[in-house]
């Protein structure tokens, strides 16, 4: 009788190299980048205005491309205006892993939003070069163009942004012309497309832009996803009349109805537990005169949460409250949904790798949603996506006072590097 066959155990996974980024170099690159868009005579603490397609944006992009060349990789600019650089992998036919973020800012912004993730990705490239580390997968660094103006570069790459959207104006320049200014080509956008299923993963490090991590005393956030956003436009029609001669019971005050609706939004968003948020951020009052009862108000309502069904229900309840307010105030209220952006959920397998990488560095983690939009939401349309958050001091962002401590910057970059190394084993 032949002896029973034994199945050989699969070979153990290779150990993860104990690589760490150079925190001093990372700090210097962030400080040096802040020179582009800084006000004359200002310092690092004064923030930047490096908005897309501006002279400061162009100069900052040139600076970053020079940094990338120091890792012995030649960057290029694709048709969507994204800065792209690739390190080849030793494996055959493996899909690339993408890392990156953006360097453009809002006018009057800070030094860390986008820039930290971008400079950390550059630092990862440099660390791999310094240590002569070869990956199995190709590694692609992408610095997305015009994130703050609507995630345009990443949107064009995945098809979420349409060529017609380039006709819109941004900061006094048409997007198509701005794209040409930074080296893109609106006539060749098909060459910048990232087809679904063509990437192994996308990782992005970003500041939290809120205060959850700082409040909890946790150094690393594992992002569950980027929230869904429902946007509504509301028109309230009353009757404009003389403020001195119209008795209170006879008024059809559109602004009074608006005030009641704003309170209704607050009440409906907060009546159940969760991290959902609602905002009335814009009002247009007519005739907007001090001696006239307001006859018309246009306002916006924005609802955000990871659960798209939850904010849809909240929107329905607000609409019901609006109908009751209209009857109470003698006005007419129309509420129209104008945009429904779906949530972009992180890939659970990548979340686990981020957790494992953080644990290997002795860093605690907290799961949390991203209430702000990111390029990662677009990349989730074409492949696995993961995001790493680090604390924002005071939860401040889109402000010169935006601050992430240097130790947290280094922690985030090291988690990015270690997560990448873990993903590369697969």
C-alpha positions in Angstrom: 0.0 0.0 0.0 1.3 3.4 -0.9 1.8 5.8 2.0 -0.8 8.7 2.2 0.2 11.7 0.2 0.9 14.8 2.3 0.3 18.3 1.1 3.1 20.7 1.6 2.3 23.8 3.5 2.4 27.0 1.5 5.6 29.0 2.0 5.3 31.6 4.7 4.8 35.2 3.5 8.1 37.1 3.3 8.7 39.5 6.3 7.7 43.1 5.9 10.8 45.3 5.6 11.2 47.5 8.7 11.4 50.7 6.6 10.7 54.1 8.0 10.5 57.5 6.2 12.9 60.3 7.0 10.7 62.7 9.1 13.1 65.6 8.9 13.1 65.4 5.1 9.3 65.2 5.0 9.0 68.3 7.2 11.5 70.2 5.0 9.6 69.3 1.8 6.3 70.5 3.3 8.0 73.7 4.5 9.6 74.3 1.2 6.3 73.6 -0.7 4.6 76.3 1.5 6.7 79.0 -0.2 4.6 78.6 -3.3 1.4 80.5 -2.6 2.6 82.2 0.6 1.8 85.9 0.9 4.7 88.3 0.5 6.6 88.6 3.8 4.5 85.9 5.4 5.7 82.8 7.2 4.7 79.1 7.3 2.0 79.9 9.9 0.3 82.3 7.4 -0.8 79.4 5.1 -1.0 79.4 1.3 -3.2 80.4 -1.6 -2.1 77.8 -4.1 -5.3 77.4 -5.9 -5.5 75.4 -9.1 -4.1 76.8 -12.4 -2.6 79.8 -10.6 1.1 80.9 -10.9 1.7 79.5 -7.4 0.2 76.1 -8.4 2.4 76.0 -11.5 5.5 76.8 -9.5 4.6 74.3 -6.7 4.1 71.6 -9.3 7.5 72.3 -10.8 9.0 72.1 -7.3 7.4 68.7 -6.6 8.5 67.3 -10.0 12.1 68.3 -9.1 11.7 66.4 -5.8 10.4 63.3 -7.6 13.5 63.3 -9.9 15.7 62.9 -6.8 14.3 59.4 -6.4 15.6 58.6 -9.9 12.1 58.5 -11.4 11.1 60.9 -14.2 7.7 62.3 -13.7 5.3 63.3 -16.4 2.0 65.3 -16.8 -0.9 63.4 -18.2 -3.7 64.9 -20.3 -5.8 65.5 -17.1 -3.0 67.6 -15.7 -2.0 65.0 -13.1 1.7 64.6 -12.2 2.5 60.9 -12.6 5.6 58.9 -11.8 6.1 55.1 -11.8 8.6 52.8 -10.2 8.6 49.4 -12.0 8.0 46.2 -10.0 9.8 42.9 -10.4 6.6 40.9 -10.8 5.3 40.0 -14.2 1.8 41.3 -15.2 1.0 42.7 -11.8 -1.3 45.7 -11.5 0.1 49.0 -10.2 -0.5 50.3 -6.7 -1.3 54.0 -6.7 -0.4 56.5 -3.9 -0.9 60.2 -3.9 -3.0 63.3 -3.1 -3.0 66.9 -4.3 -1.0 70.1 -3.7 -3.5 72.8 -4.8 -5.3 74.7 -2.0 -8.3 76.8 -1.4 -7.7 80.5 -1.4 -6.4 81.4 2.1 -5.8 77.7 2.9 -3.3 75.8 5.1 -0.1 73.9 4.6 -1.3 70.3 5.2 -4.6 69.7 3.3 -3.6 67.5 0.4 0.1 68.6 0.7 0.8 66.1 3.5 -0.4 63.2 1.5 1.4 64.4 -1.7 4.7 65.0 0.1 4.4 61.7 2.0 4.0 59.8 -1.3 7.1 61.6 -2.6 8.9 60.6 0.6 7.9 57.0 0.2 9.4 57.0 -3.3 12.6 58.5 -1.9 12.7 56.0 1.0 12.4 53.1 -1.4 15.2 54.5 -3.5 17.4 55.2 -0.5 17.1 51.6 0.7 17.2 50.0 -2.7 13.9 48.4 -2.0 12.3 46.7 -5.0 8.5 46.0 -5.0 6.7 43.2 -6.7 4.0 45.6 -8.0 4.7 48.7 -10.1 4.2 51.7 -7.8 2.6 54.8 -9.3 2.7 58.2 -7.6 -0.1 60.5 -8.7 -0.6 64.1 -7.7 -4.1 64.9 -8.8 -4.8 68.3 -10.4 -7.4 70.7 -9.1 -8.8 68.7 -6.2 -10.2 71.7 -4.5 -12.1 72.8 -7.6 -14.1 69.6 -7.8 -11.6 66.6 -7.8 -11.2 67.4 -11.5 -7.9 65.6 -12.3 -9.0 62.3 -10.7 -12.5 62.7 -12.0 -11.3 63.0 -15.6 -9.1 60.0 -15.1 -12.0 57.7 -14.1 -14.7 59.3 -16.2 -16.6 60.9 -13.3 -15.8 64.4 -14.6 -17.0 64.9 -18.2 -15.2 67.0 -20.8 -18.1 69.4 -20.9 -17.4 70.2 -17.2 -14.2 71.9 -18.4 -16.2 74.8 -19.8 -17.0 76.0 -16.3 -15.0 78.9 -14.8 -12.8 78.5 -11.7 -11.0 81.4 -10.0 -11.4 83.6 -13.1 -10.2 81.0 -15.6 -12.0 78.4 -17.7 -11.1 74.9 -16.6 -10.0 73.8 -20.0 -7.6 76.8 -20.3 -6.3 76.1 -16.8 -5.7 72.5 -17.7 -3.5 73.7 -20.6 -1.7 76.1 -18.3 -0.5 73.2 -16.1 0.5 71.0 -19.0 -2.7 69.0 -19.6 -4.5 68.5 -22.9 -8.3 68.6 -23.0 -8.3 67.1 -26.5 -6.5 63.9 -25.4 -8.3 63.0 -22.1 -8.8 59.4 -23.2 -5.0 58.9 -22.8 -5.3 59.7 -19.0 -8.1 57.2 -18.3 -7.7 54.6 -15.6 -10.0 51.7 -16.6 -12.0 49.8 -13.9 -10.0 46.9 -12.6 -6.7 48.1 -13.8 -5.1 49.0 -10.4 -4.2 46.8 -7.5 -5.1 49.5 -4.9 -5.2 53.2 -4.2 -3.9 54.6 -0.9 -4.2 58.2 0.2 -2.9 59.8 3.4 -4.7 62.9 4.4 -5.3 65.1 7.4 -8.6 64.5 9.1 -10.0 68.0 8.8 -12.1 67.4 11.9 -11.4 66.9 15.6 -12.4 63.3 16.2 -8.9 61.8 16.3 -7.5 64.6 18.5 -10.5 64.4 20.8 -10.0 60.6 21.2 -6.3 60.9 21.6 -5.8 58.4 18.7 -3.0 59.0 16.2 -4.3 57.1 13.1 -7.7 57.1 11.5 -8.9 54.2 9.3 -11.4 55.8 6.9 -14.6 53.8 6.4 -15.5 55.8 3.4 -16.3 59.2 1.9 -19.8 60.3 2.7 -22.7 60.5 0.4 -24.0 64.1 -0.3 -27.5 65.1 -1.1 -28.0 68.7 -2.2 -31.3 70.6 -2.4 -32.3 74.0 -3.7 -35.2 75.6 -1.9 -37.4 78.5 -3.0 -39.7 80.2 -0.6 -42.3 82.5 -2.1 -44.1 85.0 0.1 -45.3 88.5 -0.6 -43.1 91.6 -0.5 -44.9 94.5 1.2 -44.3 97.7 3.2 -42.6 96.9 6.6 -44.3 99.8 8.3 -47.9 99.4 7.1 -48.4 95.6 6.8 -49.9 94.2 10.0 -48.1 91.2 11.4 -51.1 88.7 10.9 -51.3 89.7 7.2 -47.7 89.1 6.4 -46.4 86.4 4.1 -42.8 86.7 5.2 -40.5 84.4 3.2 -37.6 85.0 5.5 -39.6 84.0 8.5 -40.4 80.7 6.7 -36.7 80.3 5.9 -35.8 80.7 9.5 -38.3 78.1 10.6 -37.0 75.7 7.8 -33.4 76.2 9.0 -34.5 75.2 12.5 -36.3 72.2 10.9 -33.1 71.0 9.2 -31.2 71.2 12.5 -33.9 69.3 14.3 -34.3 66.5 11.7 -30.6 65.9 11.3 -30.0 65.7 15.1 -33.1 63.7 16.1 -31.3 60.3 15.7 -27.8 59.2 16.7 -25.1 59.1 14.1 -22.5 61.2 12.3 -24.9 62.6 9.7 -24.6 66.4 9.2 -26.9 69.0 7.6 -26.2 72.5 6.5 -28.0 75.5 5.2 -25.1 77.3 3.7 -26.5 79.9 1.3 -29.4 82.3 1.4 -30.6 84.8 -1.2 -33.2 87.2 0.2 -35.4 89.4 -2.0 -35.8 92.4 -2.1 -33.3 92.4 0.8 -34.3 95.9 1.9 -34.6 97.0 5.5 -38.1 98.4 5.1 -39.7 95.7 3.0 -41.2 92.4 4.2 -39.1 89.7 2.4 -41.1 88.3 -0.5 -38.7 85.5 -1.7 -35.9 83.5 -0.3 -33.7 81.0 -2.1 -31.5 78.7 0.0 -29.6 75.5 -0.1 -29.7 72.4 2.1 -26.9 69.9 2.1 -27.0 66.5 3.9 -24.0 64.2 4.4 -23.5 60.7 5.8 -22.0 57.4 4.8 -25.5 55.9 4.7 -27.2 57.3 1.6 -30.5 55.9 2.7 -30.4 57.7 6.0 -29.9 61.2 4.4 -32.6 60.4 1.8 -35.0 59.8 4.7 -33.9 62.9 6.5 -34.4 64.9 3.3 -37.9 63.5 3.0 -38.7 64.5 6.6 -37.4 68.0 5.9 -39.6 68.3 2.9 -42.6 67.3 5.1 -41.7 70.0 7.6 -41.4 72.5 4.7 -45.0 71.8 3.7 -46.2 72.5 7.2 -44.1 75.6 7.5 -45.6 76.9 4.2 -49.1 76.5 5.5 -48.2 78.1 8.8 -46.6 81.2 7.3 -48.8 81.6 4.2 -46.0 81.0 1.8 -45.2 78.5 -0.9 -42.1 76.3 -0.5 -40.5 74.2 -3.3 -37.6 71.9 -2.4 -35.8 70.3 -5.3 -33.0 67.7 -5.1 -30.2 68.9 -7.4 -27.4 66.5 -6.7 -27.0 63.1 -5.1 -23.4 62.0 -4.8 -23.1 58.4 -3.6 -20.8 57.3 -0.8 -17.4 55.9 -1.7 -16.7 53.0 0.7 -13.2 51.9 1.6 -12.2 48.4 0.8 -12.3 46.2 4.0 -9.1 44.3 3.0 -7.2 47.6 2.7 -8.6 48.8 6.0 -7.2 45.7 7.7 -3.8 46.3 6.1 -3.9 49.9 7.5 -4.8 48.6 10.9 -2.0 46.0 10.8 0.6 48.5 9.6 -0.4 50.9 12.4 -0.2 48.1 15.0 3.3 47.2 13.7 4.3 50.8 14.4 2.7 50.8 17.9 0.0 53.2 16.8 -3.7 52.9 17.9 -6.4 53.4 15.2 -10.0 54.6 15.1 -12.5 54.0 12.4 -14.2 57.1 11.1 -15.9 58.5 8.0 -14.6 61.3 5.8 -17.1 64.2 5.8 -15.0 66.0 3.1 -14.6 64.9 -0.5 -11.3 63.5 -1.7 -9.8 62.1 -4.9 -10.0 58.7 -3.3 -13.8 58.7 -3.9 -13.2 58.8 -7.6 -10.5 56.1 -7.4 -12.9 53.8 -5.6 -14.8 53.6 -8.9 -12.0 51.7 -10.6 -10.3 49.7 -7.8 -9.7 49.0 -4.1 -9.4 52.2 -2.1 -8.0 52.9 1.4 -7.5 56.2 3.2 -5.3 57.0 6.3 -6.2 60.0 8.4 -3.9 61.8 11.0 -5.1 64.4 13.5 -5.9 68.0 12.8 -5.2 70.2 15.7 -8.5 71.8 16.8 -10.3 70.2 13.8 -9.3 73.3 11.7 -8.9 73.0 7.9 -9.2 75.3 4.9 -7.6 77.9 7.0 -4.1 79.3 7.6 -4.5 77.9 11.2 -4.7 74.4 9.8 -2.1 72.3 11.7 -1.0 68.7 12.0 1.9 68.1 14.4 5.1 66.9 12.8 5.1 63.7 14.7 1.7 62.9 13.4 2.8 63.7 9.8 5.7 61.2 10.2 3.3 58.6 11.7 1.0 58.9 8.8 3.8 58.6 6.2 5.1 55.5 8.0 1.6 53.9 8.0 1.3 54.7 4.3 4.7 53.1 3.6 4.0 50.0 5.8 0.6 49.5 4.3 2.0 49.7 0.8 4.6 47.0 1.7 1.9 44.8 3.0 -0.3 45.2 0.0 2.7 44.5 -2.3 2.9 40.9 -0.9 -0.4 40.0 -2.6 
